[in-house]
Amino acid sequence: MRARMRRALVLRVRTCAVRRGVGGLMPRTLVVVGAGVSGLAAALHLSRVVPAAKVSEIGLESELLPITYNDAATKNRYLFVGGKLCKLPTSIRSVFSKLPPFSQPLAWSLAREPILPRSKEEDESVHAFFTRRFGAEMADYVVDSLCRGIFAGDSRKLSVRSCFPPLFKAERSWGSVLLGMLVGSGAVKWDGAKTEVMERARREGWAQWSLRRGMQSLPEAMEAALRAKGVEIHLHSPVTELRPAADGGCQVLTEGGILAADHVFSALPAGVLGPLLPTAWRPLAQALGKIGSVSVAVVNLEYEGRVLPVTGFGHLVPSGECGEILGVVYDSCSTPQHDRSGPPTTRLTVMMGGSWFTGAFGDPQRVSKERLLERAKETVQEQLGITGQPLTAIVKVHKDCIPQYGVGHWKLLADISEWTVSHRVPLTLLGASYDGVSVNDCIYQAQRGVERLQG
């Protein structure tokens, strides 16, 4: 992961002398290290392309594939518990019904939550938080699975304050998660420019979205937009070191030379950035090294015919059921537009590993693709009853791909921020390592990072 990520793009954006708030002029030469979605979004915003308009501004509006809240892929979600698929409640009536794997209707857990005392802890694990407020079954089945689906992580180690900040803030402000959510406490409100696409999403009730040619077309279009704006993009330029400059700026050392910058935006993972920092910034490097990450194996399978026993987005697997199998996405249900033309087929994605990768498969760099493929085929046979051989199989191991926000992550970020400000470090940290792992989170935080520099 580290060798590969150091080969990320290096972008240099030259701005005009834009006046900041109280702080004077914004730096003129800015370097963005790492050009995943976060780095590209920051560069787009710096070059005056508004990230909020990302889809329309970079020519992808016609490529959008919205999935609404009324779609079966949104309404039908499952857990695999006790050797069978269990549909999660999707209506008020189902909340009052006793449905497997729960021993009683969820309404009982929900009804008692508003009268429970609030915690005075500054942070706690996601599992402890939900056990305390909604009971063990909600924590063991639903929330455990949810953390595996989003973070590929262990809910007993992940921070509720950092992973689910609206829920933490709701209890802190109102003494109840449900009451707080009803009044909108803790919800993140978009404070950027509104666009037609955003209004359409609100009007039509989008739950999520994809792109007709796949999500890879997003960074490709962002790169093309940056080139059109005259942004320098240095391909295949491994960054070897960041070095403070005498003028208060920063030098970015690459195998191709040295880039001088007034300010650097790093979109590298925390664990990759740390070793690149100078000795004088050792406290920062040590803090970054505390932000861990996990590896995930993703196996895409395509089968002949319509072979799924149910229709929906997919199913998640609680860690108590099977540690290394995180879940299965029913791609043909959520984005049928991506299916091949001709006779019908069924596309699935099996997600494996995460916090359980090493224990189940060993070293992510050494495990064979054949072993992962066999485990994925066993999974769809055991959990979905699909016995045939796949027409297509693609196996990828994404090493250290999802950061883990452990208990106390918020304090670590506060310490990092305080140290960089007090030592006048010309560096802004972006990306999934800090404040949200989704694509939307990364784009939003990239915009906020640029705005903070602007003052």
Secondary structure, DSSP 8 states (H G I E B T S, - for coil): -HHHHTTS-EEEEE----B-SSS-B--SEEEEE--SHHHHHHHHHHTT--GGGHHHHTT-GGGEEEEETTSHHHH-EEEEETTEEEE---SHHHHTS--TT-SS-HHHHHHHGGGS-----S--BHHHHHHHHH-HHIIIIIIHHHHHHHHSS-TTTBBHHHHSHHHHHHHHHHS-HHHHHHTTTT-----S---HHHHHHHHHTEEEEEETT-TTHHHHHHHHHHHHTT-EEETT--EEEEEE-TTS-EEEEETTEEEEESEEEE-S-HHHHGGGS-GGGHHHHHHHTT-EEEEEEEEEEEEES---SS-SSEEE--TTT-SSEEEEE-HHHH-GGGS-SSS-EEEEEEEEEETTHHHHH--TTTS-HHHHHHHHHHHHHHHH---S--SEEEEEEEEEEEEE-BTTHHHHHHHHHHHHHHTT--EEE-STTTS--SHHHHHHHHHHHHHHHH-
